[in-house]
């Protein structure tokens, strides 16, 4: 498999974690968003949307990290990223969706570039914009973690799963946008537990070959 991704992309980061947890090796193909390589014809032939990541498996090209991670779970079910109980699966998916649907899209690079260039927004205001949506999502996540009396060191249970795959890159992004994580001690503790594991360490942005 070939993974077309960018070291600092949150969606790429979450997919790298999922692949590592599954123990699946991939060829790393860097797509440099800083030079708009993702908008060039060569990459858009793979993904007409012009977004990373894209995963190529033989003749199949898969896009959109939620769809790719679900495919990985279906094709490589062990170790599982989701519990077996349907209600528990829905809970874990909801935790992941707070990040994937409600936080990340508003802080995505193309949104921030629009704020910078079309709306002439300064960096302090952009950081405040990002912090607003991170805080709204993290407040809800923190409350849900606190309400789960059976939770271990991770978002659900005693092993890392889908919610952690989504959460850790968002924590990385929050720190990059200068958000003080002291407000969410449970989220910070989950992040710390995950970062003890090689699957998360090796997926970190600054560990990638295109990091700069």
C-alpha positions in Angstrom: 0.0 0.0 0.0 1.0 3.6 -0.6 0.0 6.4 1.7 -0.1 9.8 0.1 0.0 12.3 3.0 1.4 15.4 4.6 3.3 15.2 7.9 1.3 18.0 9.6 -2.1 17.0 8.3 -4.5 15.9 11.1 -6.3 13.5 8.8 -3.0 12.0 7.6 -1.9 11.8 11.2 -5.0 9.8 12.3 -4.6 7.4 9.4 -0.9 6.8 10.2 -1.9 5.9 13.8 -4.6 3.5 12.6 -2.2 1.8 10.2 0.4 1.5 12.9 -2.1 0.0 15.4 -3.1 -2.5 12.8 0.5 -3.3 12.1 0.2 -2.5 8.4 3.2 -1.2 6.6 2.9 1.3 3.8 5.1 3.2 1.4 5.1 6.9 2.6 4.5 9.3 -0.3 4.8 13.0 0.8 2.4 15.5 -0.7 3.6 19.0 0.3 0.6 21.2 1.1 2.9 24.2 1.6 3.8 24.2 -2.1 0.2 23.2 -3.2 1.4 19.9 -4.5 -2.1 18.5 -3.6 -3.6 20.8 -6.2 -1.4 19.6 -9.0 -2.8 17.4 -11.8 -0.8 14.4 -10.8 -2.3 14.2 -7.3 -5.8 15.3 -8.4 -5.7 12.3 -10.8 -5.6 10.2 -7.6 -8.0 12.3 -5.6 -10.1 14.8 -7.5 -10.9 16.6 -4.2 -7.3 17.5 -3.9 -7.1 16.5 -0.2 -4.8 14.2 1.8 -4.7 11.4 2.7 -5.1 9.0 -0.1 -4.4 5.3 0.3 -3.5 3.2 -2.8 -3.9 -0.6 -2.5 -3.2 -2.2 -5.8 -5.6 -0.6 -8.3 -7.8 0.8 -5.5 -7.5 4.4 -4.5 -9.3 5.3 -1.3 -9.9 8.8 0.0 -11.4 10.4 3.1 -9.8 9.2 6.3 -13.0 8.1 8.0 -13.8 5.8 5.0 -10.3 4.5 4.9 -10.2 3.7 8.6 -13.5 1.9 8.4 -12.1 -0.1 5.4 -9.1 -1.0 7.4 -11.3 -2.1 10.3 -13.3 -4.3 8.0 -10.4 -5.8 6.0 -8.0 -6.1 9.0 -10.3 -6.6 12.0 -7.6 -7.5 14.5 -6.6 -5.6 16.6 -10.0 -4.0 16.6 -10.5 -0.2 16.8 -14.1 -0.6 17.7 -15.8 -2.7 20.5 -18.1 -5.5 19.6 -21.3 -4.2 21.3 -23.4 -2.0 19.0 -24.1 0.6 21.6 -20.5 0.8 22.6 -19.5 1.1 19.0 -21.9 4.0 18.5 -20.4 5.7 21.6 -16.8 5.3 20.3 -17.9 6.6 16.9 -19.5 9.6 18.5 -16.3 10.5 20.3 -14.4 10.2 17.1 -17.0 12.3 15.2 -16.7 15.2 17.7 -13.2 15.6 16.3 -13.8 14.4 12.8 -17.0 16.3 12.1 -17.2 19.2 14.5 -13.6 20.4 15.3 -11.3 19.4 12.5 -13.2 20.7 9.5 -13.4 24.2 10.9 -9.6 24.2 11.5 -8.7 22.6 8.3 -5.9 24.2 6.3 -8.1 25.2 3.4 -10.4 27.0 5.8 -7.5 28.8 7.5 -6.0 29.7 4.1 -9.3 31.3 3.2 -9.3 33.3 6.4 -5.7 34.4 5.8 -5.9 35.3 2.1 -9.5 36.1 1.2 -10.6 37.6 4.5 -7.2 39.1 5.4 -7.3 37.6 9.0 -4.2 37.9 11.2 -2.6 34.9 12.9 -3.8 35.9 16.4 -7.4 35.9 15.2 -6.9 32.6 13.4 -5.6 31.1 16.6 -8.6 32.4 18.4 -10.9 31.0 15.7 -9.3 27.6 16.1 -9.4 27.7 19.9 -13.1 28.4 19.8 -14.0 25.2 18.0 -11.4 23.1 19.7 -12.7 24.2 23.1 -16.3 23.5 22.2 -15.5 20.0 21.1 -13.0 19.3 23.9 -15.5 20.5 26.6 -18.0 17.9 25.3 -15.3 15.2 25.0 -14.1 15.8 28.5 -17.6 15.5 29.9 -18.2 12.2 28.1 -14.9 10.8 29.4 -15.7 11.9 32.9 -19.1 10.2 32.7 -17.6 6.8 31.7 -16.8 5.2 35.1 -15.5 2.0 33.4 -13.0 3.8 31.2 -9.4 2.8 31.4 -6.4 4.9 30.3 -7.9 5.6 26.8 -11.0 7.1 25.5 -12.9 3.8 25.9 -11.8 0.7 27.8 -8.2 -0.3 28.4 -6.9 -0.3 24.8 -6.5 2.4 22.2 -9.2 2.5 19.6 -11.0 4.7 17.0 -11.6 7.6 19.4 -7.9 7.8 20.4 -6.9 7.7 16.7 -8.9 10.8 16.2 -8.2 12.6 19.4 -4.4 12.5 19.5 -3.9 14.4 16.2 -6.4 17.0 17.4 -4.5 17.5 20.7 -1.3 18.0 18.6 -3.2 20.6 16.5 -4.5 22.3 19.7 -1.0 22.8 21.0 0.1 24.1 17.6 -2.6 26.7 17.8 -1.5 27.6 21.4 -4.5 26.2 23.2 -3.9 25.5 26.9 -4.7 21.9 27.5 -4.9 22.3 31.3 -8.6 22.9 30.9 -9.1 19.3 29.9 -7.1 17.0 32.2 -8.8 13.8 31.1 -8.1 14.5 27.4 -4.5 15.4 28.3 -4.1 12.1 30.2 -5.5 10.1 27.3 -3.0 11.8 25.0 -0.2 11.1 27.4 -1.2 7.4 27.6 -1.3 7.1 23.9 2.0 8.7 23.4 3.6 6.0 25.4 2.8 3.6 22.6 5.1 3.1 19.5 2.1 3.2 17.2 1.4 6.8 18.2 5.0 7.9 18.6 5.9 6.7 15.1 2.9 8.5 13.6 3.7 11.9 15.1 4.2 14.7 12.6 7.8 15.5 13.4 8.7 11.8 13.0 7.7 11.8 9.3 10.3 12.0 6.5 8.8 15.2 5.1 8.8 17.0 8.5 10.4 20.4 8.5 
